[in-house]
Amino acid sequence: MYVEQRELGDTELDALLGAAFAELVTRYGAEGRSQVQPGATYLVAVVEGQAVGCGALQAATEDSGEVKRMYVSPAYRGRGLARALLKALEQTGRDRGYRSIRLTTGNRQPEAIALYESSGYAETPRYGKYVDQLWTHCYSKTLT
């Protein structure tokens, strides 16, 4: 397994993003697609030449980033791919000079909550469009 950067328009990345959105609709209903800012960096986990997971990092403030679009294909879950993607996104943030990273997930994604908490993310008050979404959990982590 390795992680590499890909651009929107890449067939495999676009398929992963579509699958991620479909899974969110299944878990939460049609809540609307959260926008990823132009200039976000997309990373893809590749196993045996096939893209099987993705994540994005976008600017949140001048010195912090926000993780978006974390997803691993169901057949590849439980192999540490999400953790590897998260670490690669954190390194991307360090390379950009970010001091911290934030992210959101929902209460119907206990596996994501477990990943973030075991990776050193602390729950924070909901922010931005998530303030009134009671099912949303917001997290942040200081990068060292």
Buried (B, 14 or more C-beta within 10 A) or exposed (E): BEBEEBEEEBEBBBEBBEBBBEBBEEEBEEEEEEEBEEEBBBBBBBBEEEBBBBBBBBBBEEEBBBBBBBBBBEEBBEBBBBEBBBEBBBBBBBEBEBBBBBBBBBBEBEEBBEBBEEBEBEEBEBBEEBEEBEEBBBBBBEBE
